[in-house]
Amino acid sequence: MTKQSIPTPQPYAVDLTTISHTVKQALEIRIALPEREWTDITTLKLRGHLATLIDDEIWDVETAQSRALLKEARELLAGNARPTETTPPGFAYEHMRSLALATRTTAAVYRLRHVDRGRKRRAMEGSR
C-alpha cells in the first residue's frame, strides 16, 4: 500500500475581472433603487471580494494611505456594519456602494503591487 500525499492548499485566486464587473454593477448610476434582494446579493459578493483582497500580501508597504484603506475595509467588513433585514433599503444600498468603492481602490492597489512584483522578478531573472 502506498501512502498518498496530501495536496498543499493553494491560495484563493484573485479574479480581478469578476471583481471589476461586480464593482461596476454596484456603482452604476440608477434612477431608482434596485430590488433589495439584488443589493443584498451584490453586497455579499463585494464582501467576499474585499475580504479576499485584504488577505493578500499587498499591505507590506506601510503608508498612511494603505493603513487608512485597510482600516476602512475592515470597518466595512465588520459584523456590525452589515445591513440587516430591517435596515432601510436606501441605507443598505449606500453600504453596498461604500463596499464597492473600497473594493475598487483595494483592487487597484492589488493590481499595482502584483505588476510591481512581476517587474522586479523579471528584472532579477534578467540580471542573472
C-alpha positions in Angstrom: 0.0 0.0 0.0 1.4 3.4 -1.0 0.9 6.4 1.1 -0.9 9.2 -0.8 0.4 12.6 -0.4 -1.9 15.3 0.8 -2.1 18.2 -1.7 -0.8 21.5 -0.4 -3.7 24.0 -0.2 -3.4 26.7 -2.8 -4.2 30.3 -2.0 -7.5 31.5 -3.2 -7.1 33.1 -6.6 -8.0 36.8 -7.0 -10.2 37.2 -10.1 -9.8 40.9 -10.9 -12.2 40.6 -13.9 -15.1 39.3 -11.7 -14.3 41.9 -9.0 -14.3 44.7 -11.6 -17.6 43.5 -13.0 -19.2 43.4 -9.6 -17.9 46.8 -8.7 -19.1 48.3 -12.0 -22.6 46.9 -11.4 -22.7 48.2 -7.9 -21.6 51.7 -8.9 -23.8 52.1 -11.9 -25.9 55.2 -11.9 -29.5 54.3 -11.4 -32.8 56.3 -11.5 -34.4 54.2 -8.8 -33.1 51.8 -6.1 -32.6 48.3 -7.3 -34.5 45.4 -5.7 -33.3 44.8 -2.1 -32.5 41.2 -3.0 -30.1 42.3 -5.7 -28.5 44.8 -3.3 -28.0 42.1 -0.7 -26.5 39.6 -3.2 -24.2 42.3 -4.6 -23.2 43.3 -1.0 -22.4 39.6 -0.3 -20.2 39.4 -3.4 -18.4 42.6 -2.6 -17.7 41.5 1.0 -16.1 38.3 -0.4 -14.1 40.2 -2.9 -12.9 42.7 -0.4 -12.1 40.1 2.2 -10.0 38.1 -0.4 -8.1 41.3 -1.4 -7.2 42.4 2.1 -5.9 38.9 3.0 -3.3 39.3 0.3 0.3 40.5 0.9 -0.3 43.9 -0.6 -0.1 45.6 2.8 3.6 45.2 3.2 4.1 48.8 2.3 3.3 51.0 5.3 1.9 54.3 4.2 -0.8 56.5 5.7 -3.0 55.8 2.7 -2.5 52.0 2.9 -3.3 52.0 6.6 -6.4 54.1 6.1 -7.6 51.9 3.2 -7.1 48.7 5.3 -8.9 50.3 8.3 -11.8 51.3 6.1 -12.0 47.9 4.6 -12.0 46.2 8.0 -14.7 48.5 9.3 -16.9 47.8 6.2 -16.4 44.1 6.7 -17.1 44.2 10.5 -20.2 42.2 11.5 -21.9 45.2 13.0 -21.5 47.2 9.7 -23.5 44.6 7.8 -27.1 45.7 6.9 -29.9 43.5 8.4 -33.4 42.7 7.1 -34.7 45.7 9.0 -32.1 48.1 7.5 -33.9 50.6 5.2 -33.2 49.9 1.5 -31.5 53.2 0.9 -29.0 52.6 3.7 -28.4 49.0 2.5 -27.8 50.4 -1.0 -25.4 53.1 0.3 -23.5 50.5 2.3 -23.2 48.4 -0.9 -21.8 51.4 -2.8 -19.3 52.1 0.0 -18.1 48.4 -0.2 -17.8 48.8 -4.0 -15.6 52.0 -3.7 -13.3 50.4 -1.1 -13.1 47.2 -3.2 -12.3 49.2 -6.3 -9.5 51.0 -4.6 -8.1 47.9 -2.9 -8.2 46.0 -6.3 -6.2 48.9 -7.9 -3.6 48.6 -5.1 -3.5 44.8 -5.6 -3.1 45.2 -9.3 -0.3 47.7 -8.9 1.5 45.6 -6.3 1.4 42.5 -8.5 2.6 44.4 -11.6 5.4 45.8 -9.5 6.3 42.3 -8.2 6.3 40.9 -11.7 8.6 43.6 -12.9 11.0 43.0 -10.0 11.0 39.3 -10.7 11.7 39.8 -14.4 14.5 42.3 -13.6 16.1 39.8 -11.2 15.9 37.0 -13.7 17.3 39.2 -16.4 20.3 40.2 -14.3 21.5 36.6 -13.9 
